[in-house]
């Protein structure tokens, strides 16, 4: 899709801010307070608040980090999502933020088929599993075998095998976590989501 030249710079800024988590907690806390006080209506963000909102909404989009939207220069697919977010009105942006905030509170960690991992990330993840296997081999042979199997599954041709877990807040795959079946991955995602709700949500912008 082609976008007007007038928004290309904005899109690149939003994508970069999302990629590098360029939002600050005091500003996001102020946004939450304003939205709560006004019931989500008639809220006009400042330029700084708008930039924070755009970055966070882009980074937490469930399309980020999938092979479907990525390219060699933008493997996690920030640019196409940022292009959409950059064109939202302030009302649409704050509405999307409020909905996303509720979603992330309950479902920070998502189970993904390993085939969704961006192509450029697959060998890096496999290498991390293999390195972990080698480090564990002397002391924990069983875990080392599991990590070796995970590395092999991620290198499987033509596409990787198994399931992995995506962290929406940090927009990255959970390091060294691979499951051969979706059920096992779902159990682990549920555990991580429970920990997130207990330990992080109550202090999200503290």
Phi and psi in degrees as a GROMACS rama.xvg file:
@    title "Ramachandran Plot"
@    xaxis  label "Phi"
@    yaxis  label "Psi"
@TYPE xy
-97.585  134.99  UNK-2
-113.712  151.263  UNK-3
-57.3058  143.756  UNK-4
-58.2242  -27.9208  UNK-5
-64.9643  -21.581  UNK-6
-108.358  -2.63341  UNK-7
-59.7626  -44.4339  UNK-8
-63.3881  -40.7234  UNK-9
-63.3719  -43.5863  UNK-10
-60.2892  -44.3344  UNK-11
-63.116  -38.2417  UNK-12
-66.3915  -45.4167  UNK-13
-61.2926  -44.9742  UNK-14
-61.718  -42.7735  UNK-15
-66.7583  -43.8859  UNK-16
-60.7351  -39.5381  UNK-17
-67.2257  -44.3629  UNK-18
-61.3856  -38.4186  UNK-19
-103.551  18.3859  UNK-20
53.1633  48.106  UNK-21
-84.8576  63.2281  UNK-22
-134.48  146.57  UNK-23
-113.367  145.48  UNK-24
-63.1873  -41.6307  UNK-25
-58.8081  -40.1529  UNK-26
-66.9859  -43.2092  UNK-27
-66.506  -34.7053  UNK-28
-64.1406  -40.1139  UNK-29
-64.0623  -38.6139  UNK-30
-62.2269  -47.2485  UNK-31
-59.719  -42.6054  UNK-32
-64.3184  -43.1359  UNK-33
-64.3223  -43.2364  UNK-34
-66.0784  -37.9533  UNK-35
-66.7436  -43.1376  UNK-36
-65.8277  -37.2777  UNK-37
-98.1188  5.9336  UNK-38
64.9832  22.3304  UNK-39
80.1381  4.20159  UNK-40
-108.447  146.952  UNK-41
58.1424  32.6519  UNK-42
-95.1743  123.027  UNK-43
-112.807  104.93  UNK-44
-68.7061  149.87  UNK-45
-72.5124  171.454  UNK-46
-59.0262  -41.425  UNK-47
-65.7641  -43.815  UNK-48
-63.7415  -40.4745  UNK-49
-62.9093  -42.8163  UNK-50
-63.2231  -41.5807  UNK-51
-63.1073  -45.6159  UNK-52
-62.1636  -45.5919  UNK-53
-60.941  -43.006  UNK-54
-63.9685  -45.7094  UNK-55
-68.9443  -43.1794  UNK-56
-64.2389  -37.7304  UNK-57
-67.3207  -48.3088  UNK-58
-63.4222  -31.7175  UNK-59
-94.2831  3.09657  UNK-60
-64.9362  138.731  UNK-61
-74.7905  -2.80807  UNK-62
-85.6068  -15.4336  UNK-63
-69.4841  138.448  UNK-64
84.3223  16.6262  UNK-65
-113.298  149.422  UNK-66
-64.1953  -23.9364  UNK-67
-61.3807  -38.4567  UNK-68
-105.697  -5.0973  UNK-69
-86.5476  158.282  UNK-70
-132.382  173.665  UNK-71
-60.1917  -36.7148  UNK-72
-86.8689  -16.4287  UNK-73
-140.48  66.4697  UNK-74
-59.8796  -30.9602  UNK-75
-90.0044  -1.28397  UNK-76
72.3808  36.4959  UNK-77
-69.6817  -37.4022  UNK-78
-61.8861  -48.454  UNK-79
-63.9591  -35.1091  UNK-80
-70.4167  -42.0802  UNK-81
-62.0483  -35.6242  UNK-82
-62.2947  -37.8402  UNK-83
-70.8446  -46.3016  UNK-84
-64.9121  -37.4556  UNK-85
-63.5015  -21.5841  UNK-86
-97.1389  1.44328  UNK-87
-72.7106  143.803  UNK-88
-70.0922  166.155  UNK-89
-59.3383  -40.3175  UNK-90
-63.9025  -42.1582  UNK-91
-66.1226  -39.0462  UNK-92
-65.3699  -47.9924  UNK-93
-68.42  -33.6902  UNK-94
-64.8137  -42.6417  UNK-95
-66.8992  -37.3604  UNK-96
-61.3657  -46.0793  UNK-97
-62.7869  -41.053  UNK-98
-67.4293  -43.4224  UNK-99
-65.2427  -37.9452  UNK-100
-58.1178  -45.6611  UNK-101
-64.4773  -39.854  UNK-102
-64.1913  -46.9176  UNK-103
-67.2368  -32.9718  UNK-104
-56.9918  -36.8626  UNK-105
-102.345  -20.4024  UNK-106
-142.791  63.4427  UNK-107
-69.3611  -36.7154  UNK-108
-107.279  125.604  UNK-109
-114.783  143.259  UNK-110
-83.6239  131.51  UNK-111
-129.469  145.663  UNK-112
-65.3388  136.76  UNK-113
-58.2279  -22.3501  UNK-114
-67.6835  -14.9641  UNK-115
-81.3579  -13.0355  UNK-116
-63.4744  132.68  UNK-117
-53.6935  141.098  UNK-118
-53.025  -42.4481  UNK-119
-69.3247  -19.2621  UNK-120
-88.2263  -21.0073  UNK-121
-59.6897  -49.2211  UNK-122
-65.8044  -31.9801  UNK-123
-65.281  -42.2393  UNK-124
-67.6639  -41.5319  UNK-125
-61.9728  -40.0555  UNK-126
-63.0571  -38.0368  UNK-127
-67.1391  -37.9425  UNK-128
-64.993  -43.2874  UNK-129
-65.0011  -39.8268  UNK-130
-63.0871  -41.0708  UNK-131
-64.5934  -39.6241  UNK-132
-61.568  -43.4589  UNK-133
-67.2831  -36.8294  UNK-134
-69.5902  -32.4919  UNK-135
-87.3782  -18.6282  UNK-136
-50.5583  -42.3767  UNK-137
-69.5585  -28.2308  UNK-138
-110.68  -24.3759  UNK-139
-144.06  83.8548  UNK-140
-62.6869  -36.7438  UNK-141
-65.5757  -48.1119  UNK-142
-63.6149  -37.6466  UNK-143
-60.9229  -41.8965  UNK-144
-64.318  -38.4451  UNK-145
-64.0639  -42.127  UNK-146
-68.6461  -36.4224  UNK-147
-63.8428  -41.2722  UNK-148
-64.1747  -38.4614  UNK-149
-64.929  -43.7004  UNK-150
-60.4095  -41.7555  UNK-151
-65.2626  -39.7097  UNK-152
-65.5673  -38.1273  UNK-153
-73.6363  -21.3611  UNK-154
-94.6383  -0.0023555  UNK-155
-59.73  137.255  UNK-156
-100.921  145.007  UNK-157
-84.105  -11.6097  UNK-158
-134.703  153.436  UNK-159
-66.795  156.607  UNK-160
-111.774  156.539  UNK-161
93.8353  -164.345  UNK-162
-134.71  146.23  UNK-163
-130.131  172.771  UNK-164
-121.787  132.682  UNK-165
-103.78  133.708  UNK-166
-99.9445  108.042  UNK-167
-67.362  -33.559  UNK-168
-74.5103  -37.6559  UNK-169
-96.2592  3.36244  UNK-170
36.0882  59.8119  UNK-171
-155.341  158.573  UNK-172
-77.0391  141.479  UNK-173
-62.5057  122.267  UNK-174
-64.0499  135.418  UNK-175
58.3327  35.865  UNK-176
-127.48  110.271  UNK-177
-139.349  135.794  UNK-178
-125.204  141.442  UNK-179
-72.5924  -25.6162  UNK-180
-131.359  156.436  UNK-181
-65.0271  -34.2111  UNK-182
-60.7846  -45.9655  UNK-183
-62.917  -40.6132  UNK-184
-65.8794  -39.0603  UNK-185
-65.0031  -38.3233  UNK-186
-62.6055  -44.1382  UNK-187
-67.5994  -39.6347  UNK-188
-63.4368  -40.0971  UNK-189
-61.8189  -40.9649  UNK-190
-63.1813  -44.8554  UNK-191
-66.713  -39.1549  UNK-192
-65.5373  -38.4518  UNK-193
-63.2878  -45.0318  UNK-194
-60.7846  -40.5795  UNK-195
-61.0981  -45.6993  UNK-196
-65.1005  -35.255  UNK-197
-78.8222  -42.2256  UNK-198
-100.841  -27.1038  UNK-199
-107.578  -45.3869  UNK-200
-54.9268  -44.2674  UNK-201
-63.2536  -17.9135  UNK-202
-127.184  34.672  UNK-203
-55.4758  -44.1258  UNK-204
-113.943  26.286  UNK-205
